């Protein structure tokens, strides 16, 4: 397994172009066999000591006490999933080449659908379950050399108000207003007030962690070279993928940013992690790594830089704790 993980770092480091990533999602979207209908009865999004994942493109859960053991698999098809406080978000196919944001209730029933452009990439739900967010890869923007960019939005499940792209928000970079046609955002994570959020912004070949205000429709840069942020349960730290030597072509190191000191701690995970990690609790991160043949596995590692990575759920991806 370790040799596979070393190879994986090299493979993922070369997958910088969004076009290449999009091709990977197209491969993932090939038809798969649906699981048995009886499994649906065992899958809920109610809080409990379980881990929510995607297994073979379907929503599944595993016991946190024994995540490598038997898991429940539903018929709900998703490429990305996340849940909190009994509310779920599923990025699901609506046709062979189009996708939807599907808001799920605690019993996995769809309660809202939104068509979104592009290929699913990231999904998040705020801790209260009120806000859901998503990121997709899209094509056709003339300013990008690869022909691909991202589109990130969010939905207030209480009011029904939706933001279809963060690119309309006012930006402050280094304290000054900023606007550029090549601005892209991805990887939203909400704070406890359901208004303030963090995300990644890219422009002019650089990437920043930004702090956003949903009500004011503004974002402000916080720190450079922070991608796919994930806020800790206590709101004091952000897990993220840090480009090695600030160069995504060299891969990413799963790291943790202390928002009070702005200090960064690299985790013990040495493979290149191209994912928005999830906090299993205040001390442990979960994330997806792919084997040489593309099969995903969910791994975990301590957030403080100690310990070693361990395989959490084989053959799964898109982890989300339901505690």
N, C-alpha and C positions, 0 to 999 in steps of 0.2 A: 504493500500500500504506500509506503514512504516513497518508493521510486516513482510511483504514479503521481504522487503529490508534487514531486520535484519537476516531473515532465509538465504537469498542469500549469505551473507557474510560467513556464516558457510559452506554452500555448496561449494562455490568457493575456500575456503581455503583448502578444502580436495582434490581439483583437481590439485595437483601439478605435479603428474607424467604425462609425455608427452603421455604415453599410454592411460591414461584416457581421456586426451584432444582429442587425435586422435579418440577415440571411439565416443566422442561427435560430431566431424565433420562427422563421418560416419552416425550418426543419422540424422544430418542436411541434408545430401546429398540424403535422400529418395525422390522419385519423388513427385513433386507438380504440381498442375494445372497451366498451362501457362495463363498469363493475356490476355486480349483482344488485338488483333493486332492494333486497332485504337490508343491505348495508346502510341505507339512508336513515333507518330508524335509530341507528347508534350514533349519528353525527349531529351534534348541536354546537352552537356558538355560545352557549351559556358558560359563564365563568366556572372554572374548575381546574384541577391539576392535570391539564392536558395540553398538548402541543398541536396546534393547527398547522397543516402543511398541504402541499399539492402532491398527490401520488398519481403518476401516469395521467396528468392533466385533470384530476378530479380532487375535490375537497376531501381531506382525510384528517383524522385525529389519532394521536397516540398518547398513552399515559406517560406523564413526565417521569414517573417512578420506573418505568420500563419502556423507554421510547423505541428500543430496537425490537420489542416484542410485537404481538399482533396489533394491527391498527384497524380502525373503522374507516371505510371508504364509501363516499356518497356517489350519487349520479350527477351532482352539480359539477359541470365542467368549468374549469378556470385555468388560466395560465399563470395568474398571480392572485394571491388571496391574503387577507389580513383581517383581524377582528379585535374588538375591544368592547367591553361592557355589553355584550350581546348583539352588537352591530358588526356586520361584515362587509367587506368590499371584495368583489370578484371581477377580474378582468377576463371576460369570456368572449369566445367567438360568437358572432351573430350570423356569419356566413363563412365560406372558406377563406375569404380575404378581408373581412371586416370584423370589428370588435366593439364590445359594449362595456361600460361600467355598470355592474349590477350590485345594488345595495341589498344585503341579505339581513333578515331578522334572525333572532336567536335560534329558530327552528330551521334555518337554511332556506326560508321562503323568500323569493325576490319581491322587494317592495318598491323598487325604483330602478329604471334603466335609462342610461344615457349613451347615445352613440358617440364614439370617440375616433379620431383619425389615427392611423398608424398601427404599430405593433406594440403590445403590452410590455412594460418594463418594470415599473415600481408601483406599489400600492401601500397605503397606510390608513389607519383609523386613529383618531385622537382617543386619549384614555377614557373620556366620558362616552365615547361612541357617537358624538354629535357630528364631527367633521370627518369626511372621507376624502382622500386625495389620490391622485394617479399621475403617472408619467408614461407617455408612449413615444416611440420613434416614428417620425414622419419623414416623407420625402418631398422633393420638389421645391425646397427653398433655394432660390437662385444664388444666395450669398455663400452657400456652403460648397466646398470643393468636393465633398463626398456625396452630395445630393441628399443627405439626411440631416435632420435636426430633431429636437425633442419638443413635446408639447405637454405641459403640466397644468393641471387644474384641480379644483376641489369643490366639494358640495357640502352645504349645511343641511343635514338631514332633518333638522327641526323646522327650518323656514322654507326649505326647497331652493334657496338661492345658490346659484352655481357660478363659479369662475372657470371659464374654459381655457384660459391661458394666463400665466403669470407675466407674460411679455407686455401686457398692458399696464402693469404696475409701475409707479414712479421709482426710479433707482437712485440711490446715493452710493457712490464709490469713493472711498477716502474722504467722506464728508461733503462731496460735491455732486450735483446732479449729473447723471450719466445717461446717455442714450446711444445705442448702436444697433443697426439692423441685424447683426449676428448674435444678439443676446439669446441665450437658451437657459432654461431652468429644469432641474430634475430633483427627485428624492425629497419630498416634503416630509417633515416631522413636526407635529404640533406640541405646544406647551399645554399646561394644565388649564389655561383659561379659554381654550378653543378659539383664540384670536391670533395670538402671536405664534409664529412658526419659524422653522429654519429650513433651508433648502440649499442646493448648489446652483450657482450661476456661472455661466461661461461666456466669455467674450474676448475677442482679440487674442486667442490662443491661451488664455489664462482661465483659472477656475477659482471661485471664492465660495466660502460659506457666507450665506446672507441670512439676516434676521428680518422676518417680514411681519407686517401688520395687516391682517385681512380686512379689517374695517376701514383703515385709512388707505388701503391699496398701495402700500409702499414696501420697499425692501432696502436694506442697508448692509453693505459688506462688513464682515466681521474679521475674517482671516483667509489668507490665500491657501490653495492646495488642500482643500477639504471637500470631499465628494461623498454623496449618499449619506447624509447625516441621520443619526438615530438618537433621539434624546433619551437619557436615562430616566428611570421611574421617579427619581427625586429631582429631576430637572437641572442637575449641576454638571452633567458630563454629556458629551456627544461622541458616540462611536461613529467612525467614518473610515473610508478607504483613502489612504494617502499615497499619491503617486510617488514612486521611488525616485529620488533626486528630482522631484517635481516634473517627471517625464512619464506620462502614462504608457509610453512604449516599453518602459522597463517593468511594468506591472504595478500592483498596488499592495500596500501593507495595511492590514487591519489595525487601526489605532484608536485611541480614545483621547479626546480633548477635554481638559478641565476648563469650564467656562469662567471660573473665578480667577485662575492664574494664567490661563491660555497656554499652559504646559501640555505637551503631548506625550502619551505613553504608548509605545508599540506593544501589541499583544504578542504572545508566543507563537501565533500562527505565522509560518514562514511562506506558505503558498500564497500566490496572488489571489486576493479575494475581490472579485468583481460583483459585489452584492451590497444591498442596504441591510446591514446586520440588524437583528432584533435583540432586545434585552430580555433574557429569560427571567431575570430578577435583577437586583441592584449590583450583582457581581459577575454575571455570566452573559456572554454573547452567543447567539446562534446565527449561522450563515450557511450559504450554499456553496459547495465546490463541485465541479464536474470531473468525472473520470475521463480517461483518454478517449473512450467511445461516446462521450457526451452525456452519459447517465449522471443524474444529480444525486448528491448525498448532503444531508444536513449535519454540520459539525458544530461543536461548541468549544469555547475557550474562555478562561478567566479574563476579565476586563482590565485587571491591574498589571498585566505583563508577566504574571507568574504562571506556573503550571504548564500543561501541554494541551494541544488540541485533542479532542476525542470525537469519534464518530457517534452521532446522536441518533439520526434516523436514516438508514440506508434507503436509497431509491426514492428520495423525496426532495422537495425544494420549497421555497417561500415560507419559512417558519414564522409562526406567530404564537406566543404563549396565550392561553385562555385563563390564566390565573387572575 
